[in-house]
Amino acid sequence: RLVQCPTCDLVYVDQPPSADELAQAYHVAEYDSSEEAGDSAMAYMRALEPTLQKLVRRERALEIGTGTGIFLEHLSRAGFSELAGIEPSSAAIAAAPAHRRSWIRETIFDERDFAPASFDLICCFMTMEHVREPNSISQAAFRLLRPGGAFVTVTHDYRSLVNRLLGSRSPIIDIEHMQLFSKRSMHYLLTASGYANVTVHP
């Protein structure tokens, strides 16, 4: 059942599956998004350009929910020398070209796998809807960033015009989505996690 928080505006599943159940489900899931992921990666890079210009360094980047690692390839071309991607789906990693597989760890994201204050950029695209605890992801990313670094996430906006028009027929009403964000709920999440200079836009 989806319920809405009156404080932060987040819509969320009131009885999510356990972390182990989620890990198993994504481990065995099929992957059929290669073409879509390529288009998305280019769009994300265009949207990310103002943020890249503000970074103090372009050395280490992490992507949570990296799929085939195609966005990491774009970051490599943008000057990042150390790349890491987290992906729980075996099928997605199998679909990645061989040269990207060394960047990807097949696992659920765990902050303890990385040193604090060790990344200049952390990205999480179309993944926050799928996690059990988005607050934990946001706070962990905050602790893993170096001073002057940035956390960038892209999610569905359930209050966007198209989703309001479609209502329950919207494709974002999906069994895999445990969270549905709005601009208000995303701003609330990032501000509560300690980020400065938070911007949220379509």
C-alpha positions in Angstrom: 0.0 0.0 0.0 1.3 3.5 -0.9 0.9 6.2 1.7 1.8 9.9 1.8 3.8 11.7 4.4 2.0 15.0 5.3 5.3 16.5 6.5 7.7 15.9 3.6 5.3 14.9 0.8 6.9 11.6 0.1 4.7 8.7 -1.1 6.0 5.4 0.1 5.2 1.7 0.6 4.1 1.1 4.2 5.3 -2.5 4.3 8.4 -2.8 2.2 10.2 -6.1 1.6 13.3 -6.9 3.7 16.7 -5.9 2.5 17.6 -9.5 1.8 14.4 -10.0 -0.3 15.3 -6.9 -2.3 18.8 -8.0 -2.9 17.7 -11.4 -4.2 15.0 -9.9 -6.4 17.4 -7.5 -8.1 20.2 -10.1 -8.3 18.0 -12.4 -10.5 16.1 -9.6 -12.4 16.3 -9.5 -16.2 17.9 -6.5 -17.9 16.4 -5.0 -21.0 17.3 -1.3 -20.8 20.5 -1.0 -22.7 19.3 1.4 -25.4 17.2 3.4 -23.0 20.2 3.7 -20.6 22.4 5.1 -23.4 19.9 7.9 -24.1 19.5 8.6 -20.4 23.2 8.8 -19.8 23.6 11.5 -22.4 20.7 13.4 -21.0 22.1 13.1 -17.4 25.5 14.4 -18.6 23.8 17.5 -20.2 21.9 18.1 -17.0 25.0 17.6 -14.8 27.2 20.0 -16.6 26.6 23.0 -14.3 27.4 20.8 -11.3 30.6 19.5 -12.9 31.7 23.1 -13.5 31.4 23.8 -9.7 33.3 20.7 -8.5 36.6 21.4 -6.7 38.1 18.2 -8.2 37.2 15.7 -10.9 39.0 12.6 -9.6 36.8 10.0 -8.0 33.2 9.3 -8.9 30.6 6.7 -7.6 27.3 5.7 -9.2 24.8 3.9 -7.1 22.6 1.7 -9.4 25.0 1.9 -12.4 23.4 -0.8 -14.6 25.9 -1.5 -17.4 28.2 1.4 -16.3 27.5 3.5 -19.3 27.2 6.7 -17.3 30.6 6.0 -15.7 32.0 5.9 -19.3 30.7 9.5 -19.8 32.4 10.5 -16.5 35.6 9.0 -17.7 35.5 11.2 -20.8 34.7 14.2 -18.6 38.0 13.7 -16.7 37.3 11.4 -13.8 40.2 9.0 -13.3 38.8 6.7 -10.6 35.3 5.2 -11.2 33.1 2.9 -9.1 29.7 1.6 -9.8 27.3 -0.4 -7.6 24.8 -2.7 -9.3 22.9 -5.6 -7.8 21.7 -7.1 -11.1 23.9 -9.9 -12.5 22.1 -9.5 -15.9 22.9 -5.8 -16.1 26.6 -6.4 -15.4 26.6 -9.2 -17.9 25.3 -6.8 -20.5 28.2 -4.4 -19.9 31.1 -4.3 -22.2 34.2 -6.0 -20.8 36.1 -2.7 -20.3 33.4 -1.4 -17.9 33.1 -4.5 -15.7 36.2 -3.6 -13.7 34.4 -0.5 -12.5 31.3 -2.3 -11.3 30.7 -4.2 -8.0 27.8 -6.6 -8.0 26.2 -5.8 -4.7 23.7 -3.6 -2.8 25.2 -0.3 -1.9 26.9 -0.3 1.5 28.6 2.8 2.8 31.1 0.7 4.7 32.7 -0.5 1.4 34.2 2.9 0.9 36.4 5.4 2.9 34.7 8.5 4.3 35.2 11.7 2.3 36.6 9.9 -0.7 34.5 10.9 -3.7 34.1 14.1 -5.6 30.8 13.1 -7.2 28.2 10.6 -6.3 25.3 9.9 -8.6 22.1 7.9 -8.2 19.8 7.9 -11.2 16.3 6.3 -11.1 17.3 4.3 -8.1 16.1 6.1 -5.1 12.5 4.9 -5.9 13.8 1.3 -5.6 15.6 1.4 -2.3 14.2 0.5 1.1 15.7 3.6 2.9 16.3 6.6 0.7 17.3 8.6 3.8 20.2 6.2 4.5 21.4 6.5 0.9 21.3 10.3 1.0 23.1 10.5 4.4 25.7 7.9 3.4 26.5 9.8 0.2 26.9 13.0 2.2 29.5 11.3 4.4 31.4 9.8 1.4 31.8 13.1 -0.3 34.9 15.2 -0.1 34.5 18.9 0.7 33.4 20.6 -2.5 31.8 17.4 -3.9 28.3 16.9 -5.1 25.5 14.3 -4.8 23.2 14.2 -7.8 20.0 12.1 -8.0 17.3 11.8 -10.6 13.9 10.4 -9.7 10.3 10.4 -10.9 8.2 13.3 -9.8 4.7 12.1 -8.9 3.5 15.7 -8.9 4.6 16.4 -12.5 1.8 17.2 -15.0 2.0 13.9 -16.9 1.8 11.9 -13.7 -1.1 13.9 -12.3 -3.0 13.4 -15.6 -2.4 9.7 -15.7 -3.0 9.1 -12.0 -2.9 5.5 -11.0 -2.3 4.6 -14.7 1.1 6.3 -14.7 4.0 3.8 -15.2 5.6 5.2 -12.1 2.9 3.3 -10.1 5.0 0.1 -10.3 5.6 -2.8 -8.0 9.3 -2.1 -8.0 8.8 1.5 -6.8 8.8 1.8 -3.0 9.2 5.6 -2.9 7.7 8.3 -5.1 9.2 11.7 -4.8 8.0 15.3 -5.5 10.2 18.4 -5.7 9.2 19.1 -2.1 10.0 15.7 -0.8 13.4 15.6 -2.6 14.4 19.0 -1.2 13.3 17.9 2.3 15.4 14.7 2.0 18.6 16.4 0.9 18.3 19.3 3.3 17.7 17.0 6.2 20.8 15.0 5.2 23.0 18.0 5.6 23.6 19.2 2.0 24.2 22.8 1.2 23.2 24.6 -2.0 20.3 22.1 -2.7 18.6 22.6 -6.0 15.7 20.6 -7.3 14.3 21.0 -10.8 12.6 19.0 -13.6 
